[in-house]
């Protein structure tokens, strides 16, 4: 009985994506976020290999680092620090979490009516169930309720229909959001959370802000464009507390250890830092 319970506890949750247009799952499948390689990140990695640390002295010709890196004893030496955006663990983690859904065919969008509306065209008439590849909310469905609508943004929310549904595992919900750190300012995917208790999740219906209000301007979203990122999260909200630092007996010690690990060497090793905190019990 104990072994059976342990097996159930160790069992990984399984998220199922279901394609409703045969062939799309082969040509433009949903992929793990870690399998999508952002062009800007490739450039950052190459820059790190070619030019070294972003704190290196040769970079100060165009930007001084000292005013940002000073301390009670004056500016820190950065001559040997091996720091770079390409090594930032937070950036790596957010790019490697969840799944990416991509557009499965080209779509041309043209704004009209003083930037109030948009038409679209596709290379062939692809439909997802009863919906065309794109549709629109009515203007008064969303826009009038906002005090700070994004600048130069269509007042209608556009919905992109990609042929996917999902079966969310019990005990979880699915976060849908704009692909993290996507280098594309033509649109912004609206965030939402999909509830498994509402049946099959319509993950392929993606609402977006369209950031163009120029009449007769035509913009093409190419097949393969990342449209949304999905992250599976526990349905049950965790408890949380807020503690005054003066009442937290462990904070000062843990903060000191953190400083030693993060700032005590010129060549910071995140794997070693993770291993330390793992052994510590985190």
ABEGO torsion letter per residue (X at the ends): XAAAAAAAAABBBBBBBBBABBGAAAABBBBBAAABBBAAAAAAAAAAAAAEBAABAAAAAABBAAAAABBAAEBBBAAABBBBAAABAAAAAAAABEBBBBBABBBBBBBBGGGABBBBBBABBBBBEABBABBBBBAAAAAAABABBBBGBBABBBBBBBBBBBBBBBGBBBBBBBBBGBBBAABBBBBBBBBAAAEBBBAABBBBBBBBABBGBBBBBBBGBBABBBBBBBABBBBBBBBBAAABAAAAAAAAAAAAAAAABABBBAAAAAAAAAAAGX
